[in-house]
């Protein structure tokens, strides 16, 4: 009877051991499955992200190909902004609209300030990602249509020159501030008028000197004594 109970206890312990082992394996499998799903989701997200990015950009076969394609003037689709690339040098210009748009200048006036010009150096032509990296400015990307994208603003390559600035003197609301600020010139006197003025000034000076010699003070000064 004792030996039978011993065998039963041993079988019970083995059953508990295998039950615990099975529980641990199931838990480990659930953890590994969860980790695999999480890694898969992250990888899928990265793939979708990069596919969407690269699908919207122009990818080049080499740095030389990209540099050759991205040269010259790129005009903002909004207007009055330019990116000009010459070699590895980049110039970003914000044109003052009132200097180029006659209707705008007639409505809002001609600005006294000039265009804003920023110059930078291209440090890397990232042809695999369609990105231009600059020394100071943020990255510029090349979209699928070959346009430059800077701060969500699109610039299209063009051979058209920038329109000539407006001559402000041709505007109906033009005001020459320099001319207005000048002191009006005194009218020229004839020889007779000038001679008469000289006599009056000389006579006034002699009168003042005589009054000073006589101890007579001008009006207003006698009250102050």
C-alpha angles and dihedrals in degrees: 000000000000092000091051091052089049091053090048092051091049092050089049092052092048091049091051090048094052091044090053091045090051091049092050091048092049091049091048091049091051091050093048091047091050091049091048091050091048093049090047092052092049093048091047090050091051091047093050091045095051094040090053091047097046091041088061096046138071111247118201131206094228145003090252092055092050094047092049093050096046103060133115133024124344114191123208114246086225091053136233093062126096138184112198119189123192114173106310094337121101129192122191115196129188106197119211102245094212089063094058109023109071095191090050092048092049090051102040104019134249115294119232091211124088132229119292112240126189124185126198142165125243108231100178138020100206095196094170091061100028093242131138112208117203134194098241109002126072121266120288118212130205111226128212091271093053094255122139115241118203120170089343089303114125123219120194123207111248139171092205115112119235110266116259117263120260119260099238092208089068093061118102092225095045117136122189100219093185092054091047092050094053117103111247111255116248114247115258116251126224119243092258093049091047091050091050091049091050091052091050093049091048092048091049091050092050091049092052092049092049091049091050092051090050091050094246112145123211117257112283095025093074090061091053094055 
